[in-house]
């Protein structure tokens, strides 16, 4: 897909189409991280601390519930 830059105030913007936002599960108010290698730009959604906290809580719950089974499997 080829896009043109759009003037936005004193800056320039790239408009990302809704299907791409939906595919990447990025809401318009989401934070994104921009990185570059000097030749290209990568735009990626930022992992929210809330998601990480939910994953940690779920992992702790599973570990506590199935710790005996995990220990047996590790032997």
C-alpha positions in Angstrom: 0.0 0.0 0.0 1.4 3.4 -0.9 0.3 6.4 1.1 1.0 10.1 0.8 1.9 12.4 3.8 -0.9 14.8 4.8 -0.2 18.3 6.3 -1.4 18.4 9.9 -0.7 21.8 11.5 3.1 22.3 11.4 3.7 18.6 11.0 3.0 15.8 8.5 0.9 12.7 9.1 0.2 9.3 7.6 -3.4 8.3 7.6 -3.9 4.7 8.6 -7.0 3.1 7.1 -9.6 1.5 9.5 -9.0 -2.1 8.2 -5.4 -1.9 9.2 -6.2 -0.4 12.6 -8.8 -3.2 13.1 -6.3 -5.9 12.0 -3.7 -4.7 14.5 -6.3 -4.0 17.2 -5.2 -0.3 17.4 -7.9 2.2 18.6 -7.6 5.8 17.5 -6.7 6.8 21.1 -4.1 4.0 21.4 -0.4 4.8 22.0 2.0 3.6 19.3 5.7 3.3 19.3 7.7 4.7 16.3 11.1 3.1 15.6 13.5 3.6 12.7 16.6 2.0 11.3 17.4 5.2 9.4 15.7 3.9 6.2 12.2 3.0 7.3 9.7 3.7 10.0 8.0 1.0 12.1 4.7 1.7 13.9 3.7 -0.7 16.6 1.0 -0.7 19.3 2.4 -0.1 22.8 1.7 -3.0 25.2 -0.3 -1.5 28.0 0.6 -2.0 31.6 -3.0 -3.1 32.2 -2.6 -6.0 29.7 0.7 -7.1 31.3 -0.9 -7.0 34.8 -3.8 -9.2 33.6 -1.4 -11.7 32.1 0.7 -11.7 35.3 -2.4 -12.3 37.4 -3.7 -15.1 35.1 -0.2 -16.8 35.2 -0.1 -16.6 39.0 -3.6 -18.1 39.2 -2.7 -21.0 36.9 0.6 -21.6 38.6 -1.0 -21.7 42.1 -3.8 -24.0 40.9 -1.7 -26.4 39.0 1.7 -26.2 40.7 1.8 -29.9 41.6 1.2 -30.9 38.0 3.8 -28.5 36.8 6.4 -29.9 39.2 5.6 -33.5 38.1 5.9 -32.5 34.5 9.3 -30.9 35.2 10.7 -34.1 36.7 
